[in-house]
Amino acid sequence: MAEASNGQKQNMPLLKILSQTVKTGIIRSNLIPMFAGLTLSLYTYHIGILEKLPEILFAFLGSIFVIGAAGAFNNLYDRDIDAIMKRTQGRPTVTGEIRPATVLWLGIVMAAAGIILLSLATPLAGLLGFLGLFFYVVPYTMWSKRRTVFNTEIGSISGAMPPLIGWASMYPDITHPAILGLFIIAVIWQMPHFYSIAIRRHEEYQAAGIPMLPVVKGVRRTYIQTNIYLIIMFGISFLLSSLSVGLMLVSLIMSLGWLILSIFGYNRMDPEKWAKSMFIYSLIHMTIVFSTVIIYSLMGIIFKL
């Protein structure tokens, strides 16, 4: 197994080893859109929180396990390229702090537990959890990540599953325009977000042989493609009008602000600064849009709006 650059194990505490192996930071960030879909479903179908307490618990625990399993499988499969990239060289799967067989079994157990728990909420939630895990591990991690410039687009499907899982855990029908809008926003959001990371880590991705768009096509092509996705995100925001004009306006304003930053920032900053500003805005965008959905939905549930 490849080791970190200092050739020494880091002797991390067990909890930190497990945390890095299952990527708890990604788990936490994905629980926000999951909860947004969950609360939006409760509000849309006038369901009280107390009526769905067991399902809410199953949704949270199931999502944690499924997302954690995806992180474990990804760390296991990518440990060769993680050893090359500076930001991932300290992962336990690279340093040897955790054995590959242990990671494999950890992923299997967490995947099984997560899918079962989500299925206890609704069978559709369990199916979506399985599909999200499958798309992340097989089409993205094992195939497209190292082979095609469209790896980000392929990976975005699994990354956008949490809102669908949250919604489906409360009500087993994902055809409502509002949740479809939230899902597509979550899909589109990932391209500008990960493109900005790829620009900032250009040399690392190039050294690892990962064909990210900026590495293969350059910053100018990435800029153009980013703007196309942001325009699409702006248009998709209108789907939220089926529930609330306010939610639609928040999404429209945040998407328009992102597009303006992209256009004017690109012409006034060097690529590194532009990418950093786009990355920061992507986090602000996600936080505001999904937090607004959660607050709006909870207020509607509590005050019967």
C-alpha positions as CSV (number, residue, x, y, z in Angstrom):
1,M,0.0,0.0,0.0
2,A,1.2,3.5,-0.8
3,E,2.1,5.6,2.2
4,A,2.2,9.3,3.0
5,S,5.1,11.3,1.9
6,N,6.9,11.1,5.2
7,G,6.7,7.3,5.0
8,Q,5.4,7.1,8.5
9,K,2.0,6.1,9.9
10,Q,0.3,9.0,11.7
11,N,-1.0,7.0,14.7
12,M,-4.3,8.8,14.7
13,P,-7.0,8.0,17.3
14,L,-9.4,5.3,16.2
15,L,-12.4,7.7,16.0
16,K,-10.4,10.0,13.7
17,I,-9.4,7.1,11.5
18,L,-13.0,6.0,11.2
19,S,-14.2,9.6,10.7
20,Q,-11.8,10.2,7.8
21,T,-12.5,6.8,6.3
22,V,-16.2,7.4,6.0
23,K,-15.8,11.1,5.3
24,T,-17.9,12.6,8.1
25,G,-17.6,16.1,6.7
26,I,-19.4,15.0,3.5
27,I,-22.0,13.2,5.6
28,R,-22.8,16.4,7.5
29,S,-23.0,18.5,4.3
30,N,-25.3,16.0,2.6
31,L,-27.7,15.9,5.6
32,I,-28.7,19.5,5.0
33,P,-30.2,18.9,1.5
34,M,-31.6,15.6,2.8
35,F,-33.4,17.5,5.6
36,A,-34.6,20.1,3.1
37,G,-36.3,17.5,1.0
38,L,-37.7,15.8,4.1
39,T,-39.2,19.0,5.5
40,L,-40.5,20.2,2.1
41,S,-42.3,16.9,1.7
42,L,-43.9,17.2,5.2
43,Y,-45.0,20.8,4.3
44,T,-46.3,19.9,0.8
45,Y,-48.5,17.1,2.0
46,H,-49.5,18.7,5.3
47,I,-48.0,16.0,7.4
48,G,-47.2,16.7,11.1
49,I,-43.7,16.1,12.4
50,L,-44.9,13.9,15.3
51,E,-46.7,11.6,12.8
52,K,-43.4,10.8,11.1
53,L,-40.9,10.7,14.0
54,P,-39.9,7.1,13.3
55,E,-39.5,7.7,9.6
56,I,-37.5,10.9,10.3
57,L,-35.1,8.9,12.5
58,F,-34.8,6.2,9.8
59,A,-34.1,8.8,7.2
60,F,-31.3,10.4,9.2
61,L,-29.6,7.2,10.3
62,G,-30.1,5.6,6.9
63,S,-28.6,8.6,5.1
64,I,-25.6,8.7,7.5
65,F,-24.8,5.0,6.9
66,V,-25.3,5.1,3.1
67,I,-23.2,8.3,2.6
68,G,-20.6,6.9,5.0
69,A,-20.5,3.6,3.0
70,A,-20.0,5.6,-0.2
71,G,-17.0,7.5,1.4
72,A,-15.5,4.2,2.6
73,F,-15.7,2.5,-0.8
74,N,-14.3,5.6,-2.5
75,N,-11.4,5.8,-0.1
76,L,-10.7,2.1,-0.6
77,Y,-10.7,2.2,-4.4
78,D,-8.9,5.6,-4.8
79,R,-6.0,5.0,-2.4
80,D,-3.5,4.8,-5.2
81,I,-4.3,8.2,-6.6
82,D,-5.0,9.6,-3.1
83,A,-1.3,8.9,-2.4
84,I,-0.3,11.2,-5.2
85,M,-2.5,14.2,-4.4
86,K,-1.3,16.4,-1.5
87,R,-4.7,17.0,0.0
88,T,-5.5,13.3,0.3
89,Q,-2.1,11.9,1.3
90,G,-3.0,11.8,5.0
91,R,-6.1,9.6,4.6
92,P,-5.9,6.5,6.7
93,T,-6.4,4.3,3.6
94,V,-3.2,5.8,2.2
95,T,-1.0,5.9,5.4
96,G,-1.9,2.4,6.4
97,E,-3.7,3.3,9.6
98,I,-6.6,1.1,8.5
99,R,-6.5,-2.1,6.5
100,P,-8.2,-2.4,3.1
101,A,-10.2,-5.4,4.3
102,T,-11.5,-3.5,7.3
103,V,-12.6,-0.6,5.0
104,L,-14.3,-3.1,2.7
105,W,-16.3,-4.7,5.5
106,L,-17.0,-1.3,7.0
107,G,-18.5,-0.1,3.7
108,I,-20.5,-3.3,3.3
109,V,-22.0,-3.2,6.8
110,M,-22.8,0.5,6.6
111,A,-24.4,0.1,3.1
112,A,-26.6,-2.8,4.2
113,A,-27.6,-1.0,7.4
114,G,-28.3,2.3,5.6
115,I,-30.5,0.7,2.9
116,I,-32.5,-1.3,5.4
117,L,-33.1,1.8,7.6
118,L,-34.2,3.9,4.6
119,S,-36.5,1.1,3.5
120,L,-38.1,1.2,6.9
121,A,-39.1,4.8,6.2
122,T,-40.4,3.9,2.7
123,P,-39.3,1.3,0.1
124,L,-38.7,4.1,-2.4
125,A,-36.3,5.8,0.0
126,G,-34.4,2.5,0.3
127,L,-34.3,2.2,-3.5
128,L,-33.0,5.8,-3.9
129,G,-30.4,5.2,-1.2
130,F,-29.2,2.1,-3.1
131,L,-29.1,3.9,-6.4
132,G,-27.2,6.9,-4.9
133,L,-24.6,4.5,-3.5
134,F,-24.4,2.5,-6.7
135,F,-23.9,5.5,-8.9
136,Y,-21.2,6.9,-6.7
137,V,-19.2,3.7,-6.4
138,V,-19.5,2.2,-9.9
139,P,-20.3,4.7,-12.6
140,Y,-18.4,7.5,-10.9
141,T,-15.5,6.1,-8.7
142,M,-14.7,2.9,-10.5
143,W,-15.3,4.1,-14.1
144,S,-15.7,7.7,-15.1
145,K,-13.5,9.5,-12.6
146,R,-10.3,8.3,-14.3
147,R,-11.6,8.0,-17.8
148,T,-13.7,10.9,-18.9
149,V,-14.0,14.7,-18.6
150,F,-17.6,14.2,-17.8
151,N,-16.8,12.5,-14.5
152,T,-18.3,15.4,-12.5
153,E,-21.6,15.3,-14.4
154,I,-21.8,11.5,-13.8
155,G,-21.0,11.9,-10.2
156,S,-23.5,14.7,-9.7
157,I,-26.4,12.2,-9.9
158,S,-25.5,10.4,-6.7
159,G,-24.5,13.7,-5.1
160,A,-28.0,15.1,-5.7
161,M,-29.8,12.1,-4.2
162,P,-30.2,13.4,-0.6
163,P,-33.1,15.7,-1.3
164,L,-35.0,12.9,-3.1
165,I,-34.2,10.5,-0.2
166,G,-35.5,13.0,2.4
167,W,-38.7,13.6,0.4
168,A,-39.3,10.0,-0.4
169,S,-38.8,9.0,3.3
170,M,-41.9,11.1,4.2
171,Y,-44.0,10.5,1.0
172,P,-43.2,7.9,-1.6
173,D,-43.7,10.0,-4.7
174,I,-41.0,12.1,-6.2
175,T,-42.9,13.5,-9.2
176,H,-43.8,16.8,-7.6
177,P,-42.3,19.8,-9.5
178,A,-40.8,21.3,-6.3
179,I,-38.7,18.2,-5.4
180,L,-37.7,17.8,-9.0
181,G,-36.6,21.4,-9.0
182,L,-34.6,20.9,-5.8
183,F,-33.0,17.7,-7.2
184,I,-32.0,19.4,-10.5
185,I,-30.6,22.4,-8.6
186,A,-28.5,19.9,-6.5
187,V,-27.3,18.3,-9.7
188,I,-26.3,21.5,-11.4
189,W,-24.7,23.0,-8.3
190,Q,-22.0,20.4,-8.3
191,M,-20.4,21.3,-11.6
192,P,-19.4,25.0,-10.8
193,H,-18.5,23.8,-7.3
194,F,-16.1,21.0,-8.3
195,Y,-14.8,22.8,-11.3
196,S,-13.5,25.5,-9.0
197,I,-11.8,22.9,-6.8
198,A,-10.3,21.3,-9.9
199,I,-8.8,24.7,-11.0
200,R,-7.3,25.3,-7.6
201,R,-5.9,21.7,-7.5
202,H,-5.0,21.6,-11.2
203,E,-1.5,20.2,-10.7
204,E,-2.6,17.5,-8.3
205,Y,-5.3,16.2,-10.5
206,Q,-2.9,16.3,-13.5
207,A,-0.3,14.4,-11.6
208,A,-2.9,11.8,-10.5
209,G,-4.2,11.4,-14.1
210,I,-7.7,12.5,-13.3
211,P,-9.3,14.1,-16.4
212,M,-11.1,17.0,-14.7
213,L,-12.5,19.6,-17.1
214,P,-9.9,22.4,-16.3
215,V,-7.1,19.9,-16.7
216,V,-8.2,18.5,-20.1
217,K,-9.9,21.5,-21.7
218,G,-8.4,24.5,-19.8
219,V,-9.8,27.3,-17.7
220,R,-11.5,29.2,-20.5
221,R,-13.6,26.2,-21.5
222,T,-14.4,25.6,-17.8
223,Y,-15.6,29.2,-17.5
224,I,-18.0,28.9,-20.5
225,Q,-19.4,25.6,-19.3
226,T,-19.8,26.9,-15.8
227,N,-21.9,29.8,-17.1
228,I,-24.1,27.5,-19.1
229,Y,-24.8,25.4,-15.9
230,L,-25.6,28.6,-13.9
231,I,-28.1,29.7,-16.5
232,I,-29.7,26.3,-16.4
233,M,-29.9,26.5,-12.6
234,F,-31.5,30.0,-12.9
235,G,-34.2,28.6,-15.1
236,I,-34.8,25.5,-13.0
237,S,-35.5,27.7,-10.0
238,F,-39.0,28.5,-11.5
239,L,-40.1,25.0,-10.6
240,L,-40.1,26.0,-7.0
241,S,-42.9,28.4,-7.7
242,S,-45.3,25.5,-7.5
243,L,-44.9,25.8,-3.7
244,S,-43.7,29.3,-3.0
245,V,-42.8,32.4,-4.9
246,G,-40.5,33.3,-2.0
247,L,-38.5,30.1,-2.4
248,M,-38.3,30.6,-6.1
249,L,-37.1,34.2,-5.7
250,V,-34.4,33.1,-3.2
251,S,-33.1,30.5,-5.7
252,L,-33.3,32.9,-8.6
253,I,-31.4,35.6,-6.8
254,M,-28.7,33.3,-5.5
255,S,-28.2,31.7,-9.0
256,L,-28.1,35.1,-10.7
257,G,-25.6,36.3,-8.1
258,W,-23.4,33.3,-8.9
259,L,-23.6,34.0,-12.6
260,I,-22.7,37.7,-12.2
261,L,-19.8,36.7,-10.0
262,S,-18.6,34.2,-12.6
263,I,-18.7,36.7,-15.5
264,F,-17.3,39.8,-13.8
265,G,-14.9,37.9,-11.6
266,Y,-13.4,36.0,-14.5
267,N,-12.6,39.3,-16.3
268,R,-11.1,40.9,-13.2
269,M,-9.3,38.1,-11.3
270,D,-6.6,35.6,-12.1
271,P,-7.9,32.0,-12.5
272,E,-6.8,31.0,-8.9
273,K,-8.7,33.9,-7.3
274,W,-11.7,33.5,-9.5
275,A,-11.9,29.8,-8.7
276,K,-11.6,30.5,-5.0
277,S,-14.4,33.1,-5.1
278,M,-16.6,30.7,-7.0
279,F,-15.9,27.9,-4.5
280,I,-16.8,30.1,-1.6
281,Y,-20.0,31.3,-3.3
282,S,-21.0,27.7,-4.0
283,L,-21.0,27.0,-0.3
284,I,-23.0,30.2,0.4
285,H,-25.4,29.3,-2.3
286,M,-26.1,25.8,-1.0
287,T,-26.4,27.0,2.6
288,I,-28.9,29.8,1.9
289,V,-31.0,27.9,-0.6
290,F,-31.4,24.7,1.4
291,S,-31.7,26.5,4.7
292,T,-34.4,28.7,3.3
293,V,-36.3,25.6,2.2
294,I,-36.0,24.1,5.7
295,I,-37.0,27.2,7.5
296,Y,-39.9,27.9,5.2
297,S,-41.2,24.3,5.4
298,L,-40.8,24.1,9.2
299,M,-42.6,27.5,9.6
300,G,-45.4,26.2,7.4
301,I,-45.7,22.9,9.3
302,I,-45.7,24.6,12.8
303,F,-48.0,27.5,12.0
304,K,-50.1,25.5,9.4
305,L,-49.4,28.0,6.7
